[in-house]
Amino acid sequence: QLAVTLVAGYIAGVFCAIESHPADSIESKLNANPGGGVVSAAKELGLAGCWKGLGPRIIMIGTLTALQWFIYDSVKVAFRLPRPPPPEMPESLKRKLAAAQ
């Protein structure tokens, strides 16, 4: 179970890094050149510039998120805290499957 948590955390971190990278690139450009606007910063960076440095960011954010999820789940296991029950099949789907058989 902890390995699944680690992998799921890494995948979540990769998606978070990809989704937030262009905005963070533009924000960094704005911090370097105060007084400029978002549109001018985006134009100055260009499409390729918005994605520059994504590889190291994926490694960093993916690893950090995976470790956070792993630590959280490990603590729950170590302290024998209850896990949520697995989701149950909705009654409507149970009836539909029963009718199909």
N, C-alpha and C positions, 0 to 999 in steps of 0.2 A: 504494500500500500504506500509506503513512504517513497518508493521509486516512482510510482505513478504521480505522486504529489510533486516530486522534483521535476519530472518531465513536463507535467502540466504547467508548473510555475515558469519553466523556461520558455515554453511555447507562448504563454500569456505575456511574458516579458518581451519576446520578439515582436508580437503584435503591437504592444504598447509603444515600443521603440519606433516601429515603422509608422505608426499612426501619429505620433507626436513630433517626429524629427523635423519635418518642414517648418512647423510653427516655432520650434526651438531655434532653428537656424535663423529664421527671420527675427526672433527676439534677440538673439546674440548680435545680429547686425544692427538692430535698433539701439542696443546698449553701447555698441562701439561708436555709433554716430548719433548722438542725441539730437533731437529736433527734427529728425526725418520721420516720414510716415511709413506705415506698413506697406503700402503699395509701392512706394519708391524703393524700400528695402528689398521687397520681393523682386522687383524689376532688376535691381542692381545684382542680386544673387543669381537670378535666372533659374530655370528649372533644374539644371544640373547642380547648381550651387546649393539649392534647397536640400538636396539629397547627399551632398558631400559629407563624408564621415559617418555614414550610416552603419558600415560594417563594425567598427569599434563600439559604436553605441549599442548595437544589437548584442554584442558579446557582453558588454557591461550591464545593460538593463536586464537582459535575459538571465544572466548569472545572479544578479541581485534579487530579482523577483523569485527565481527558483529557490534561492537560499531562504528568503523570507517565508515562502510557503512551506518549505521543508522544516524550518525551525518551528513554525506554528504547529504543524502536524505532529512533529516529534514531541513537543511539549504536551500536546493533548494525549498522545500515546503514553508518555512517561508518567503523567499524573492520572492516567486512566479516566480521562474526561469522556463523557458520552459523545458519540458521533451522532449526527442526525440519521434518522432511519432512512432506508432507501425509499425512493418515491414509489407510491402505489399507482397501479394502473387506474385511470378514471373509470367510474362505474359505466359511463356511456360506452367506452371502448370494450369493457368486459361484456356488456350486453350484445354489442355488435359482433364480437368474436364468437360468443355463444350461439348467436343466431346463424352465423355462417357455417357452423359445424353440424 
